[in-house]
Amino acid sequence: MQRTLLKTAVLSATLFILIAWYYLHPGRASHPALSLSELVNIPSSSLRTIWPNEECPFSPLQDEHEDKNEAHPREHRRILVRPRFRDTPRSSLSRINQPFLTPVLQSSDSARNQSCHGLPITTLDVTPDPPIDPTQQHLIFGLATTASRLNASLPSLLFFISPLNASLLAIVPPWDATSAIQSSFRTLYPHITLLPSLLDYTERYFSLIPALASHLLPTTTTTHAILLDDDTFVSSPHLLSHRLSHPPTSSYIGAHTESSWQLLHFGPQAYGGASIILSVPLLLTLNASYPTCAHPTAFGLSASSPGDQRLGRCIASTAPDVDLEVWPELRQWDLRGNPDGVFESGKPIWSFHHWTGTGWVARDVVEMAKGAAVSGEEALLRRWVFDVRTPPLTTTTTTTTTAGVAGEEGDEGAREFWVLTNGYSVVQYTLSADAPDIDLSKTQYSWADNRVGYEESLGPLRDNDEKVRGLRVRRWILQRTWVDEEKGNAHQVYVEGEGGERSVIEVVWLDGKGVVRDEGEGEDVDVDVGGKEEDSGYE
C-alpha cells in the first residue's frame, strides 16, 4: 500500500514538473497568464547555504570600479549567487524559494568591508557551456567597415571572436588598409585581415562573398562564414559554435527584422545586423555566381540596395532549394526607445544590434555578457522570480517598499514580487489590492515604435508597466560587470537612480569552477565552503 502511494506521489510530482516546464519553456509560442499565486508554485531551482567564516569569497568593490565624481549610493545590497551546472533545458522563468534580498548596507564603506560571516549563498541550477576547441577554426567572420569604426568596435568583436580563435576579415577603403594599420590591428588580434575596396558600403558588404571564399585554405577546417555589421555583438560564442559544429550542408541561417513594416518593404530575408550564417558549401556556390549577383541592377535592385537584401535574392536565384533557417536567438533589434520589455522577456538572445546608442537600443550588452564567464551563457537574460509576498502585506513584510505606494500596511490585498533578469535588471513589482496580475509570460511593450508592428515577432505583448493601474515598479539596471581574475567571481552592479540617490544591488556570481557538475540523480554536490545547508526546498 505504501509503495503504491509513493509511486502515485512520484508520478504526480513528475507530471507537475513536466506541465510546468511545458508552459514555461521559451520555445512555446504562447503561454497562459501567470497569476501571483501561480508564481508561488513555479518549480524551485535554488538551494541555500550559509557562508561559514569571516573570509570573504570575493574582493570588495575597489575605488577603481567606482566613479569618484559620484556621491556614495544611499543604499547598497550585496547578494551571493553560486552556479550549479546541470544539463537541463533552459527555463524562461524559475523561482528562488528562499529570501534572496539581503539587508541594506548603510554606506559605501560598509559595502567594501562587510564581513561574509553568515551571509546567505543562493545556489542556482544553470546549464554548462559546451566546450570550444581553440585549435579548430571552424568559423570565419566578415564585415564591411572603416578603420576608425573597426577600432571602436574591436573590443566588443573580440569578446566573441577571440574565444573561437576565428579569423576576422574587414573590407575597408584603401586608405584604411595600409600595412601600418594592418600591423596595428594584428598586435591586438593576429587573425585580422584588412582588405581594401573602393566600392560603396552596400557593395562592399556583398563583396564579402568572394573575400571570404578566397580566404579559405585548401585544407580548411572552416564550416561556416558569418557576416556581421560592425555594431553586431554576439553574447554566446560557445552556444553558437556548438550549434554550428555539425557537418555543413548548404545552409542559410539568420533572423528576420522584428518590424513588420521593414519585413514588408525588404522581404523575408536574413537581416545583416542579427548576423548571417552561410555554410561553406553555400558560400562557394554564391562565389561562383558572384559576378551575376553583384551586377547593380540584378534582381531589380540598384547599386544602393542593402547588401543583405542582395544576398537573399542571390541565394533564391542560385540555390533555390536552400530556405532561410530562422534562429529565434538571433535578433536584428529594429526598434527604438526603451528596450526593457525585450531584455526582460526571458527569451534566449545571442546577437545584439544597434546597441551602441545610435538612436536605437542604448544598452551596454558587453557588460551584460561578462557575467557569463561564471554563470554560463545559457543563464544570460534568464529570469528568476523571488521574494514573492502574497496578501496580506504589512510594513514589516515589505521593508523594501517605499511609503505611499501599494503594499503599505492596511492594504490587505497588496502583493509583491521581484524578478532578476540575469545580466540586465532587478525589478520589484508591488501591486495594490485592485491591480491586475502581471503576466510574465508576455513581453512588456516598452519601446517607442508602434505596438502593432511587433506583435508577431515579439508577442504576445502586455501593456507598458507605467500604464498598469495600481502597479509600482522599481527597476535596477545593470551598470557594469567586473570579473575578479584572482577569485574568479563576477560582480554585477545594478543601479536605480543617479548620484547620491542611487540604490545599488550587487549580485556576485561565485566562481563556478569549484562546482562539481551534477549529471542528474544522486546527492547534491557543493563546493567545500563548509557551510551548513538550510531547508532548501530544492526540487
C-alpha positions in Angstrom: 0.0 0.0 0.0 2.8 2.4 1.0 4.7 1.6 -2.3 1.5 2.3 -4.3 1.1 5.7 -2.5 4.7 6.5 -3.0 4.6 5.7 -6.8 1.4 7.8 -7.1 3.1 10.7 -5.4 6.2 10.4 -7.6 4.1 10.3 -10.7 2.1 13.3 -9.6 5.2 15.3 -8.9 6.8 14.3 -12.2 3.6 15.3 -14.1 3.5 18.6 -12.3 7.1 19.4 -13.3 6.5 18.4 -16.9 3.4 20.6 -17.1 5.3 23.5 -15.6 8.2 23.0 -17.9 5.9 22.9 -20.9 4.2 26.2 -20.0 7.5 28.0 -19.1 9.7 26.6 -21.9 10.9 29.6 -24.1 10.2 27.7 -27.3 6.4 27.6 -26.7 4.6 30.1 -28.9 2.1 31.3 -26.3 1.5 30.8 -22.6 -1.3 31.1 -20.2 -1.2 34.1 -17.8 0.8 33.6 -14.6 -1.0 35.0 -11.6 0.8 35.8 -8.4 -0.5 32.6 -6.8 0.9 30.7 -9.8 4.3 32.4 -9.4 4.5 30.8 -5.9 4.0 27.4 -7.5 6.7 27.6 -10.1 9.2 24.8 -9.5 12.1 26.0 -7.5 15.6 25.9 -8.9 17.6 27.1 -5.9 19.4 25.9 -2.9 20.6 28.0 0.1 23.7 27.7 2.2 25.4 30.0 4.7 29.0 31.3 4.4 30.7 29.8 7.4 33.7 32.0 8.2 35.0 35.6 8.2 37.0 35.3 4.9 35.0 36.7 2.0 34.9 34.7 -1.2 35.2 37.9 -3.2 37.2 41.1 -3.3 35.2 44.1 -2.0 34.4 46.9 -4.5 37.6 48.9 -5.1 37.9 52.6 -5.9 38.8 51.9 -9.5 35.5 50.3 -10.0 33.6 53.3 -8.8 33.0 56.8 -10.3 34.9 59.1 -7.9 32.8 62.1 -9.1 29.6 60.5 -7.8 28.3 60.5 -4.3 28.0 57.2 -2.4 24.7 55.4 -3.1 22.1 55.9 -0.5 21.6 52.1 -0.2 23.6 49.1 -1.2 22.8 45.4 -1.1 25.1 42.5 -1.9 23.8 39.1 -2.9 25.9 36.0 -3.3 24.9 33.5 -6.0 26.7 30.2 -6.8 26.0 28.4 -10.1 25.4 24.6 -10.0 25.8 23.3 -13.5 23.3 20.7 -14.7 22.4 19.6 -18.2 18.8 20.6 -18.1 16.7 22.7 -20.6 16.8 26.4 -20.1 13.8 27.7 -18.4 12.3 31.1 -19.1 11.3 31.7 -15.5 12.4 29.9 -12.4 11.7 30.5 -8.7 14.0 31.2 -5.8 12.0 29.9 -2.8 14.2 31.4 -0.1 14.6 35.0 0.9 17.0 36.4 -1.7 17.4 40.1 -0.8 20.0 41.0 1.8 19.8 43.9 4.3 20.7 47.4 3.1 24.3 48.4 3.8 24.2 51.9 5.1 27.3 53.3 3.5 29.8 52.6 0.7 32.5 51.8 3.4 30.3 49.1 4.9 29.7 47.7 1.4 33.5 47.5 0.9 34.3 46.0 4.3 31.3 43.8 5.1 32.1 40.5 6.7 30.8 37.5 5.0 30.1 35.5 8.1 26.6 34.2 8.0 25.9 35.8 4.6 23.5 33.6 2.6 24.6 32.0 -0.6 21.9 31.1 -3.1 22.8 28.2 -5.4 21.0 28.3 -8.8 20.9 25.5 -11.3 22.3 26.6 -14.7 23.4 24.9 -17.9 27.1 24.5 -18.5 28.6 26.0 -21.6 29.6 23.5 -24.3 33.4 23.3 -24.8 35.3 25.1 -27.5 38.3 23.6 -29.2 40.6 26.6 -29.7 42.8 24.6 -32.1 39.9 24.2 -34.6 39.0 27.3 -36.6 35.6 26.2 -38.0 34.1 29.7 -38.1 35.2 32.8 -40.1 33.7 36.3 -39.6 33.5 39.1 -42.1 32.2 42.7 -42.1 32.4 45.9 -44.2 33.5 49.0 -42.2 36.2 51.6 -41.9 39.4 51.5 -39.8 38.0 54.0 -37.3 34.8 52.2 -36.8 36.6 48.9 -36.6 38.9 50.3 -33.9 35.9 51.5 -31.9 34.1 48.2 -32.1 37.1 45.8 -31.9 36.8 45.2 -28.1 33.2 44.0 -28.4 34.0 42.0 -31.6 37.0 40.2 -29.9 34.8 39.4 -26.9 33.1 36.6 -29.0 35.6 36.1 -31.9 38.7 35.6 -29.8 37.4 32.6 -27.7 36.7 30.9 -31.0 40.2 31.5 -32.4 38.3 32.6 -35.5 39.6 34.8 -38.4 38.1 38.2 -39.0 38.0 39.8 -42.5 37.2 43.5 -42.7 36.7 45.2 -46.1 37.7 48.8 -45.7 38.5 51.8 -48.0 42.0 51.5 -49.5 43.4 54.3 -47.3 42.4 52.3 -44.2 44.2 49.1 -45.4 47.8 50.3 -45.2 50.4 47.9 -43.9 50.9 50.1 -40.8 47.2 50.0 -39.9 47.1 46.3 -40.6 50.0 45.7 -38.3 48.4 47.8 -35.5 45.3 45.7 -35.6 47.2 42.5 -35.7 49.0 43.4 -32.5 45.6 43.3 -30.9 44.4 40.1 -32.6 46.6 38.2 -35.0 43.8 36.8 -37.1 42.5 40.1 -38.5 42.9 40.8 -42.2 42.1 44.2 -43.8 41.1 44.1 -47.5 40.9 47.3 -49.5 38.0 48.2 -51.7 36.7 51.4 -53.5 33.2 50.1 -53.5 30.4 51.8 -51.6 29.4 50.3 -48.3 26.4 48.2 -49.6 28.6 46.8 -52.4 31.5 46.2 -50.0 29.2 44.2 -47.8 28.1 41.9 -50.7 31.8 41.6 -51.8 32.4 39.7 -48.6 31.3 36.6 -50.5 34.4 36.3 -52.8 36.6 37.7 -50.0 35.5 35.0 -47.5 35.7 32.3 -50.2 39.2 33.2 -51.2 40.4 33.2 -47.6 39.6 29.5 -47.2 42.6 27.3 -47.4 42.5 24.0 -49.4 42.8 22.1 -46.2 40.4 24.3 -44.3 38.5 23.2 -41.2 36.1 26.1 -41.6 32.5 25.0 -41.8 30.6 28.4 -41.7 31.1 32.0 -42.6 29.3 34.7 -40.6 28.6 38.1 -42.0 28.3 40.9 -39.4 27.5 44.6 -39.1 30.2 46.4 -37.2 27.7 47.1 -34.4 26.7 43.5 -34.1 27.5 41.7 -30.8 27.3 38.0 -30.1 26.9 37.2 -26.4 27.1 33.4 -26.6 30.0 32.2 -28.7 30.1 28.8 -27.0 26.4 28.2 -27.8 26.8 29.5 -31.4 29.9 27.4 -32.1 28.3 24.3 -30.6 25.1 24.6 -32.7 27.3 25.0 -35.9 29.6 22.1 -35.1 27.6 19.6 -37.3 28.9 18.7 -40.7 28.0 21.6 -43.1 25.3 21.3 -45.7 24.0 24.2 -47.9 22.6 26.3 -45.1 21.5 29.9 -44.9 20.8 31.0 -41.3 19.7 34.2 -39.8 16.8 36.2 -38.5 14.0 38.4 -39.8 13.6 42.0 -38.7 11.2 42.4 -35.7 9.4 45.2 -37.6 6.5 44.1 -39.8 6.9 47.3 -41.9 10.5 46.6 -42.7 9.7 43.0 -43.4 7.1 44.1 -45.9 9.5 46.6 -47.5 12.6 44.4 -47.8 11.1 41.0 -47.8 11.6 37.8 -45.7 15.4 37.5 -45.7 18.2 37.2 -43.2 18.9 40.7 -41.9 22.5 41.6 -41.5 22.5 43.2 -38.1 21.5 39.9 -36.5 24.4 38.2 -38.3 24.0 36.0 -41.3 25.5 32.5 -41.3 26.4 30.7 -44.5 27.7 27.2 -44.7 30.9 26.8 -46.7 29.2 24.8 -49.5 26.7 27.6 -49.9 29.4 30.2 -49.8 31.3 28.5 -52.6 28.1 28.3 -54.7 27.4 32.0 -54.2 31.0 32.8 -55.1 30.7 31.1 -58.4 27.6 33.3 -59.2 29.1 36.5 -57.7 29.6 38.4 -61.0 26.0 37.9 -61.9 24.5 38.6 -58.5 26.8 41.7 -58.0 25.5 43.5 -61.1 23.9 46.7 -59.8 20.5 46.1 -61.4 20.4 42.3 -60.8 17.1 41.1 -59.3 15.5 44.5 -59.9 17.8 46.1 -57.3 20.1 49.2 -57.5 23.7 49.8 -56.5 22.4 51.3 -53.2 20.3 48.4 -52.3 21.2 46.8 -48.9 23.8 44.1 -49.1 21.8 41.6 -47.1 18.9 42.1 -49.4 21.1 41.4 -52.5 22.5 38.3 -50.7 19.0 37.0 -50.1 18.0 37.5 -53.7 21.2 35.8 -54.9 20.6 32.7 -52.7 17.0 32.5 -54.0 18.3 32.6 -57.6 21.4 30.4 -57.4 20.3 28.0 -54.6 16.5 27.8 -54.8 16.4 24.7 -52.7 18.1 26.5 -49.7 15.5 28.1 -47.5 16.3 30.6 -44.7 16.7 28.8 -41.4 15.4 31.3 -38.8 17.1 31.2 -35.4 15.0 33.0 -32.8 18.1 33.6 -30.7 19.4 36.0 -33.4 18.0 39.5 -33.3 18.1 42.4 -35.7 16.9 44.9 -33.0 14.9 47.2 -35.3 13.2 49.1 -32.5 13.7 52.4 -30.8 13.3 53.6 -27.3 13.2 51.7 -24.0 14.1 48.0 -24.7 13.3 46.7 -21.1 10.5 44.6 -22.3 12.6 42.6 -24.8 15.5 42.1 -22.5 13.2 41.1 -19.6 11.1 38.7 -21.7 13.0 35.6 -20.6 13.7 34.6 -24.2 17.3 33.5 -25.1 19.1 36.1 -27.2 22.5 35.6 -28.7 23.0 38.5 -31.0 22.5 42.2 -30.5 22.5 45.1 -33.0 22.0 48.9 -32.8 23.2 48.7 -29.1 25.8 51.5 -29.2 23.4 54.4 -28.6 22.9 55.5 -32.2 19.2 56.2 -31.7 18.2 52.6 -31.4 18.8 50.3 -28.4 21.2 52.0 -25.9 22.3 49.3 -23.6 25.8 48.0 -22.9 25.4 44.4 -23.9 29.1 43.7 -23.4 28.8 44.4 -19.7 25.8 42.1 -19.7 27.7 39.3 -21.3 30.7 39.5 -19.0 28.9 37.7 -16.3 28.6 34.6 -18.5 32.2 33.8 -17.6 30.8 32.5 -14.3 27.1 31.9 -14.7 27.4 30.4 -18.2 25.9 31.7 -21.4 22.6 29.9 -21.1 21.9 31.9 -17.9 22.2 35.3 -19.7 18.8 37.0 -19.6 17.3 34.1 -17.8 14.8 35.1 -15.1 14.4 34.2 -11.5 11.4 35.3 -9.5 12.0 35.7 -5.8 10.6 37.1 -2.5 7.0 36.6 -3.6 4.7 38.0 -0.9 1.0 37.4 -1.1 -1.7 39.1 0.9 -1.8 40.5 3.4 1.3 42.6 3.3 2.4 44.8 6.1 5.2 47.3 6.6 7.1 44.5 8.5 7.0 42.2 5.4 7.6 44.9 2.8 10.6 46.6 4.1 11.8 47.3 0.5 8.6 49.1 -0.4 8.7 52.9 -0.1 6.0 54.7 1.8 2.9 55.9 0.0 2.8 53.2 -2.7 0.9 49.9 -3.0 1.9 47.5 -0.3 1.6 49.7 2.7 0.2 48.3 5.9 -3.5 48.1 5.7 -3.6 47.2 2.0 -4.7 43.7 2.7 -4.9 42.7 -1.0 -1.5 44.1 -1.9 1.1 41.7 -3.2 4.8 41.9 -4.2 7.5 40.0 -6.0 10.9 40.6 -7.5 12.5 39.4 -10.8 16.2 39.0 -11.5 16.9 39.1 -15.3 20.5 37.9 -15.2 22.8 40.5 -16.8 20.1 43.1 -17.3 17.9 44.1 -14.3 16.5 43.5 -10.9 12.8 44.6 -10.7 10.5 45.0 -7.8 6.8 44.7 -8.6 4.3 45.9 -6.0 0.6 45.7 -6.8 -2.3 47.2 -4.9 -5.4 45.2 -4.0 -7.3 46.2 -7.2 -4.3 45.9 -9.6 -4.4 43.1 -12.2 -1.8 40.4 -12.1 1.4 40.9 -14.2 1.6 38.2 -16.8 5.3 37.4 -17.1 4.7 35.0 -19.9 4.1 38.1 -22.1 6.7 40.7 -23.3 6.2 44.1 -21.9 5.6 46.7 -24.7 8.2 49.3 -23.5 9.7 50.6 -26.8 8.6 53.6 -28.8 7.6 52.1 -32.2 4.0 51.2 -32.9 3.0 48.1 -30.9 1.0 46.5 -33.8 4.2 46.1 -35.9 5.8 43.8 -33.3 3.0 41.6 -32.1 4.1 38.7 -34.4 7.8 38.9 -33.8 8.0 39.7 -30.1 4.5 38.9 -28.8 2.4 38.1 -27.1 2.7 41.5 -25.6 1.4 43.1 -22.4 0.9 46.7 -21.6 3.7 49.0 -20.6 4.2 48.8 -16.8 3.6 52.5 -16.5 0.1 52.1 -17.7 -1.0 49.3 -15.4 -3.4 50.6 -12.7 -2.2 50.1 -9.1 1.3 48.9 -10.1 4.5 50.3 -8.7 7.8 49.2 -10.4 11.3 49.8 -9.2 14.0 48.8 -11.7 17.7 48.4 -11.1 19.5 48.3 -14.5 22.9 46.7 -14.9 25.5 49.4 -15.0 28.7 47.4 -15.0 30.2 44.0 -14.5 33.7 43.2 -13.5 35.3 39.8 -13.0 37.8 39.3 -10.2 40.5 37.5 -12.0 42.1 36.2 -8.8 39.0 34.9 -7.2 37.1 34.1 -10.4 33.9 35.8 -9.2 31.7 38.1 -11.4 30.3 41.2 -9.8 27.2 42.6 -11.4 26.3 46.1 -10.3 22.6 47.0 -10.8 21.7 50.6 -10.2 18.4 52.6 -9.7 18.6 56.4 -9.7 21.5 58.8 -10.0 24.2 60.4 -7.8 23.6 60.3 -4.1 20.1 59.0 -4.7 21.4 55.8 -6.3 20.3 52.5 -5.0 22.7 49.6 -5.7 22.1 45.9 -5.8 25.3 44.0 -6.3 24.9 40.3 -7.4 28.1 38.3 -7.0 28.3 35.1 -9.0 30.8 32.9 -7.1 33.4 31.0 -9.1 31.6 28.2 -10.8 34.8 26.3 -11.5 34.6 24.9 -8.0 31.1 23.4 -8.5 31.0 19.7 -9.4 28.8 19.3 -12.4 25.9 17.1 -11.2 24.7 14.9 -14.1 21.3 14.2 -12.6 20.1 12.0 -9.8 22.1 11.4 -6.7 23.3 13.6 -3.9 23.5 17.3 -4.3 27.2 18.2 -4.8 28.5 21.5 -3.5 31.8 23.4 -3.3 33.6 22.9 0.0 32.7 26.1 1.8 31.9 24.1 4.9 28.6 25.8 5.3 25.5 24.3 6.7 22.6 23.9 4.4 19.3 25.4 5.4 16.0 23.9 4.3 16.3 24.3 0.6 13.1 23.1 -0.8 15.0 22.0 -3.9 13.0 20.1 -6.4 
